Amino acid sequence: MPMKQFCLFLISYFIFHISVAFSQKTAEDFHNNGIEKAKAKEYKSAIEDFNKAIELSPESAPSYYNRGLAKSDLKDFVGAIKDYTKAIELKPDYLFAYLNRGIVNSELGFYKNAISDYTEVLKLKSDYAAAYMNRGVAKYNIGDQTSACDDWRKAEALGFAQAQDMIKQSCK
């Protein structure tokens, strides 16, 4: 191979590899793309991006959490619970993972699990009115009306206006 052709080959080889290196996406890129796609309600595509983010960074609690949100929006509640659980395993103080796992547990009728999740939320943030409200609903659904009313009163005291309706309907 003559010298001129060899030099052209080397230049094109380096240009190719440099462009490949700069075009590779990071876990953060995939995660952020997934969030944007979820905002656009492109949940399946968002899940694909979160999968890639997790593949590149398997310890990313936010990627599991956000994939759980997308799965929940697609009504894949079992998959969502698995992702929220993994996010909590990676980040034990992940308040919103507990909160959303509680919501999904309630949706599936797993009220005792939901109560546990909302209780964890309240350990992390004792003035979270929505957690009191939701825990009250779960308690009511397992027949614990007294405790449900206590939670709704706490939610109301914290400014959760809809708690008044539950108190009027169900509490003495």
C-alpha positions in Angstrom: 0.0 0.0 0.0 1.5 3.3 -1.0 2.2 5.8 1.7 -0.5 8.3 0.6 -3.2 5.6 0.8 -1.9 4.4 4.1 -2.1 7.9 5.6 -5.7 8.3 4.3 -6.6 5.0 5.7 -5.2 5.9 9.1 -6.9 9.3 9.1 -10.3 7.8 8.2 -9.8 5.0 10.8 -9.2 7.6 13.6 -12.1 9.8 12.4 -14.4 6.8 12.5 -13.3 5.8 16.0 -13.4 9.3 17.4 -17.0 9.8 16.0 -18.1 6.5 17.5 -16.6 7.5 20.9 -18.4 10.8 20.9 -21.7 9.4 19.7 -22.0 6.8 22.5 -24.7 7.7 25.0 -24.3 7.4 28.7 -26.6 6.0 31.3 -27.6 9.5 32.2 -28.4 10.3 28.5 -30.7 7.3 28.3 -32.3 8.1 31.6 -33.0 11.7 30.6 -34.4 10.5 27.2 -36.6 8.1 29.0 -38.0 10.9 31.2 -38.7 13.1 28.1 -40.4 10.2 26.4 -42.5 9.4 29.5 -43.6 13.1 29.7 -44.7 12.7 26.0 -46.6 9.6 27.1 -44.4 7.3 25.0 -44.1 4.8 27.8 -42.9 1.8 25.9 -40.1 3.8 24.3 -39.3 5.4 27.7 -39.0 1.9 29.2 -36.5 0.9 26.5 -34.4 3.9 27.4 -34.6 3.2 31.1 -33.6 -0.4 30.3 -30.5 0.9 28.5 -29.7 3.2 31.4 -30.0 0.4 33.9 -27.8 -1.8 31.7 -25.1 0.8 31.8 -25.6 1.8 35.4 -27.3 -1.1 37.3 -27.1 0.8 40.6 -29.2 3.7 39.4 -32.2 3.9 41.7 -33.8 6.7 39.7 -33.8 4.7 36.5 -35.6 1.8 38.3 -38.0 4.3 39.8 -38.8 6.0 36.6 -39.2 2.7 34.7 -41.6 1.8 37.4 -43.6 4.9 36.8 -43.8 4.1 33.0 -44.8 0.5 33.7 -47.5 1.8 36.1 -48.8 4.1 33.3 -49.0 1.0 31.1 -50.9 -0.8 33.9 -48.0 -3.3 34.3 -48.4 -3.0 38.1 -46.4 -6.1 39.0 -43.5 -4.8 36.9 -43.9 -1.4 38.5 -43.8 -2.9 42.0 -40.6 -4.8 41.1 -38.9 -1.6 39.9 -40.0 0.4 42.9 -38.7 -2.4 45.2 -35.4 -2.4 43.4 -35.1 1.4 43.7 -35.8 1.1 47.5 -33.2 -1.7 47.8 -30.7 0.6 46.2 -31.8 3.8 48.0 -33.7 2.9 51.3 -34.8 6.4 51.9 -36.5 6.8 48.4 -39.7 8.4 49.6 -41.4 8.6 46.2 -40.6 4.9 45.4 -42.4 4.0 48.7 -45.3 6.3 47.9 -45.8 5.0 44.3 -45.4 1.4 45.4 -48.1 2.1 47.9 -50.4 3.5 45.3 -49.8 0.4 43.0 -50.3 -2.0 46.0 -53.6 -0.2 46.7 -54.6 -0.5 43.0 -54.0 -4.2 43.2 -55.9 -4.6 46.5 -52.8 -5.3 48.5 -53.9 -2.9 51.2 -51.6 -4.2 54.0 -48.6 -3.8 51.7 -49.8 -0.3 50.8 -50.2 0.6 54.5 -46.6 -0.5 55.1 -45.4 1.6 52.2 -47.3 4.7 53.3 -46.0 4.2 56.9 -42.4 4.2 55.5 -43.2 7.5 53.6 -44.4 9.0 56.9 -41.2 7.8 58.7 -39.3 9.8 56.1 -41.6 12.8 56.0 -44.0 13.0 58.9 -46.0 15.8 57.5 -46.8 14.3 54.1 -50.6 14.8 53.9 -51.2 12.6 50.8 -49.5 9.6 52.6 -51.9 10.0 55.5 -54.9 10.3 53.1 -53.8 7.2 51.1 -53.0 5.2 54.1 -56.4 6.0 55.5 -58.1 4.7 52.4 -56.0 1.5 52.6 -56.9 1.1 56.2 -60.6 1.7 55.5 -60.5 -1.0 52.8 -59.3 -3.6 55.3 -62.0 -2.6 57.8 -59.9 -0.5 60.1 -62.3 2.5 60.1 -61.1 4.0 63.4 -57.5 4.2 62.2 -58.6 5.3 58.7 -60.4 8.3 60.3 -57.4 9.1 62.4 -55.3 9.3 59.2 -57.8 11.4 57.4 -58.0 13.8 60.3 -54.2 14.1 60.2 -54.4 14.7 56.4 -57.0 17.4 56.9 -55.0 19.1 59.6 -52.0 19.1 57.2 -54.2 20.8 54.5 -55.4 17.9 52.4 -58.9 19.3 51.6 -60.3 16.1 50.1 -59.9 14.4 53.5 -62.9 16.3 54.7 -65.1 14.3 52.3 -63.9 11.0 53.6 -64.3 12.2 57.2 -67.9 13.3 56.5 -68.8 10.0 54.8 -67.1 7.5 57.0 -66.2 9.0 60.4 -68.2 9.7 63.5 
